[in-house]
Amino acid sequence: MKNLIFATAIVLSAVPAFAKKNCTDQPKDKWMKEADFKKKAEELGYKINKFKQPGSCYEIYGTNKEGKKVEVYFNPVDASIVKEEID
């Protein structure tokens, strides 16, 4: 039983590594500067409450121009939307 619990814990701890979005294959020197990206996102109508840079994405939590809560993954090279979740 202990082995089963241990094996399950190992598998579950590996899941987040595979769950990360792949937003670009470009090297970081091709990415927009963080400040430029934030300005671009705000120009698109997003209000940024929290910014993250997981894996190869820029990610924001905030609101869209309609005032709805959003979580958005962007390609950091051109600020195109890879995935958007709206509450």
Backbone bond lengths (Angstrom), bond angles and torsions (degrees), N, CA, C in turn:
res aa  C-N    CA-C-N  psi(-1)  N-CA   C-N-CA  omega(-1)  CA-C   N-CA-C  phi
1 M - - - 1.448 - - 1.533 111.01 -
2 K 1.344 117.18 -41.92 1.458 120.33 178.96 1.525 110.82 -61.30
3 N 1.336 116.52 -38.48 1.466 120.01 179.28 1.524 111.49 -64.50
4 L 1.337 116.23 -38.09 1.453 120.47 179.19 1.525 110.63 -65.91
5 I 1.318 117.23 -43.24 1.457 121.33 178.48 1.519 110.28 -64.01
6 F 1.325 117.59 -43.66 1.454 122.08 179.18 1.531 110.98 -62.32
7 A 1.332 116.93 -45.26 1.463 121.08 -179.91 1.528 110.86 -63.71
8 T 1.332 117.09 -40.28 1.455 121.09 178.11 1.524 111.06 -63.35
9 A 1.325 116.39 -41.99 1.461 120.97 179.11 1.525 111.09 -62.01
10 I 1.319 116.98 -40.35 1.466 121.07 179.11 1.527 110.28 -64.58
11 V 1.321 117.30 -45.50 1.460 121.05 -179.94 1.526 110.76 -63.22
12 L 1.320 117.55 -45.63 1.460 120.76 -179.04 1.520 112.00 -65.94
13 S 1.315 117.98 -33.61 1.467 119.45 179.34 1.520 111.26 -71.33
14 A 1.306 118.17 -21.65 1.462 121.42 179.79 1.523 112.45 -84.75
15 V 1.325 118.01 -18.93 1.458 121.67 -176.16 1.523 113.02 -57.77
16 P 1.341 120.89 -47.56 1.467 118.65 -178.79 1.519 114.24 -57.54
17 A 1.303 117.99 -31.26 1.459 120.51 179.63 1.523 110.52 -63.85
18 F 1.321 117.32 -34.13 1.450 120.78 -179.89 1.527 111.63 -86.41
19 A 1.329 117.77 -18.18 1.454 121.86 -176.32 1.531 112.70 -83.17
20 K 1.309 118.63 -11.84 1.461 120.70 -178.57 1.524 110.16 -63.86
21 K 1.300 114.86 143.49 1.460 120.82 177.70 1.528 109.84 -75.47
22 N 1.315 114.76 146.93 1.460 120.53 173.25 1.521 106.21 -108.97
23 C 1.325 116.71 101.58 1.460 121.32 -174.93 1.514 113.12 -93.77
24 T 1.326 117.54 -23.15 1.464 120.87 178.34 1.522 109.88 -159.66
25 D 1.310 114.68 154.87 1.464 120.99 172.70 1.529 110.67 -104.39
26 Q 1.321 116.51 0.78 1.467 121.76 -177.63 1.537 110.78 -73.31
27 P 1.330 117.74 145.68 1.473 120.39 177.07 1.533 110.47 -67.42
28 K 1.328 116.06 157.19 1.468 121.36 -175.03 1.526 113.14 -59.93
29 D 1.316 117.92 -25.76 1.470 117.81 179.16 1.535 112.05 -69.85
30 K 1.322 118.49 -10.04 1.467 122.96 176.11 1.538 111.75 -95.11
31 W 1.345 117.35 -9.35 1.461 121.56 -176.88 1.528 111.07 -74.07
32 M 1.333 116.19 152.98 1.459 121.67 171.60 1.523 108.36 -63.86
33 K 1.294 116.96 146.86 1.458 119.81 172.86 1.518 107.42 -65.23
34 E 1.326 115.68 147.03 1.459 120.89 -176.56 1.533 111.81 -54.18
35 A 1.320 117.37 -44.71 1.475 121.23 -179.43 1.531 111.01 -63.22
36 D 1.338 117.55 -40.46 1.466 121.32 178.52 1.523 110.78 -65.96
37 F 1.342 115.79 -40.17 1.462 119.54 178.42 1.528 110.79 -62.89
38 K 1.342 116.40 -46.95 1.467 119.56 -178.79 1.525 111.08 -59.95
39 K 1.323 116.90 -39.53 1.464 121.03 177.74 1.526 109.92 -63.02
40 K 1.327 117.17 -43.70 1.462 122.19 179.73 1.531 110.55 -62.84
41 A 1.345 117.41 -44.07 1.462 121.26 179.63 1.528 110.47 -61.95
42 E 1.318 116.54 -40.58 1.467 120.25 178.22 1.531 110.80 -66.86
43 E 1.325 117.47 -36.33 1.459 121.12 176.00 1.534 111.21 -64.03
44 L 1.340 116.49 -29.40 1.467 121.70 177.51 1.526 111.87 -79.16
45 G 1.342 116.88 -4.13 1.462 120.64 176.02 1.513 115.72 103.03
46 Y 1.321 117.07 6.41 1.466 120.11 179.54 1.528 110.96 -89.57
47 K 1.326 115.71 139.69 1.456 121.52 170.21 1.526 105.26 -104.49
48 I 1.312 116.75 120.57 1.466 121.84 -174.48 1.529 109.90 -91.95
49 N 1.333 115.38 117.81 1.461 120.89 173.78 1.524 111.10 -95.23
50 K 1.343 115.63 -32.40 1.467 121.05 -179.56 1.523 108.13 -146.89
51 F 1.320 115.78 134.82 1.465 122.52 178.70 1.521 108.71 -118.13
52 K 1.334 116.78 137.00 1.468 121.58 176.17 1.520 108.57 -136.35
53 Q 1.323 115.11 160.70 1.459 120.68 175.92 1.533 108.35 -131.43
54 P 1.351 115.93 73.55 1.463 119.19 179.39 1.527 111.27 -83.34
55 G 1.292 117.47 131.24 1.457 120.22 177.17 1.508 112.55 55.33
56 S 1.328 116.10 -120.87 1.466 120.92 -176.23 1.527 112.23 -109.22
57 C 1.328 116.87 30.50 1.458 122.11 -178.00 1.521 111.64 -127.98
58 Y 1.320 114.44 159.13 1.454 121.77 161.26 1.530 104.04 -103.52
59 E 1.318 116.51 133.66 1.455 120.97 -176.40 1.524 109.10 -128.94
60 I 1.323 115.59 136.12 1.461 119.33 176.15 1.524 110.28 -125.09
61 Y 1.307 114.19 150.73 1.458 123.60 168.79 1.519 104.92 -120.69
62 G 1.303 116.80 131.68 1.457 119.62 -179.03 1.505 110.48 174.35
63 T 1.341 116.14 -139.72 1.459 121.54 178.87 1.524 109.63 -130.59
64 N 1.334 114.92 153.98 1.458 119.83 176.45 1.531 109.12 -93.20
65 K 1.316 116.87 -175.67 1.470 119.72 -175.27 1.526 112.67 -67.27
66 E 1.350 117.23 -16.79 1.464 120.97 175.45 1.529 111.67 -88.24
67 G 1.349 116.84 -1.99 1.455 121.34 179.63 1.515 114.62 84.81
68 K 1.336 117.55 8.35 1.469 121.48 179.35 1.522 109.98 -85.23
69 K 1.340 116.10 144.43 1.460 120.74 177.87 1.524 109.49 -66.45
70 V 1.338 115.33 137.34 1.462 120.42 -179.34 1.527 111.44 -137.91
71 E 1.311 113.39 155.60 1.462 123.36 166.73 1.523 103.73 -127.83
72 V 1.336 116.70 120.69 1.458 120.06 -173.72 1.523 110.73 -130.61
73 Y 1.329 115.55 132.51 1.461 122.65 173.69 1.527 107.59 -102.57
74 F 1.324 115.82 129.40 1.465 121.58 -178.76 1.523 110.69 -118.53
75 N 1.339 114.92 150.35 1.455 120.91 167.79 1.527 105.70 -71.94
76 P 1.333 118.85 122.17 1.460 120.66 -176.23 1.531 114.56 -73.95
77 V 1.316 117.63 -7.99 1.465 120.95 179.38 1.533 110.65 -81.49
78 D 1.347 116.36 -45.18 1.468 119.94 -174.40 1.531 114.30 -126.84
79 A 1.334 117.23 4.52 1.476 123.73 179.26 1.523 113.05 65.20
80 S 1.326 117.62 21.16 1.464 119.19 175.25 1.533 108.80 -75.48
81 I 1.335 115.60 149.00 1.464 120.82 -177.87 1.524 109.55 -79.45
82 V 1.333 115.70 128.76 1.458 121.99 176.53 1.526 109.35 -96.39
83 K 1.334 116.31 -41.20 1.467 120.88 178.89 1.521 107.38 -153.90
84 E 1.333 115.49 139.24 1.466 120.97 177.64 1.516 108.83 -135.28
85 E 1.323 115.72 126.40 1.457 122.26 175.16 1.524 107.78 -112.34
86 I 1.330 116.13 126.09 1.460 121.94 -178.00 1.522 108.37 -115.48
87 D 1.340 115.66 130.34 1.480 120.03 176.53 1.501 110.20 -83.86
